[in-house]
Every structure is written in structure tokens, then in C-alpha cells.
Amino acid sequence: MPKEYAPGPVTTDLAVSVSGFRVDFGDRTLIDDLNFEVRRGETFGGRRVRPLLPLAGPV
């Protein structure tokens, strides 16, 4: 995903919870990009996605 899609301030503490799974990341760039695309309803992985819920956020 393009780096210019990294919105907001960069933090080093990040957690993702999806279907009961929790993963902690030291670098939020990838998840931030994913969040940005989902919020804007843009395509991700070739599919159109709708902004339903944020997938990740600062802890």
C-alpha cells in the first residue's frame, strides 16, 4: 500500500483485535494504511470495502 496513505500521528504502540485475536505491533504503518482505506471506502486487495468499523487504533 502506498506510504502517502499513512494518516494521523505515528505511534509505536498498537493493538489489533479481529474475531477475538489480538496482535500487537511496534510499527503502525501497515495497519494505519488499512484503516485509512477502510474508512474512506476505497479498494483493498482488489475489493471494494465499506467503512464499517475501525480495524485498529492507538492503545
Buried (B, 14 or more C-beta within 10 A) or exposed (E): BEEEBBEEEEEEEBBBEEEEEEEEBEEBBEBBBBBBBBBEEEEBEEEEBEEEEEBBBEE
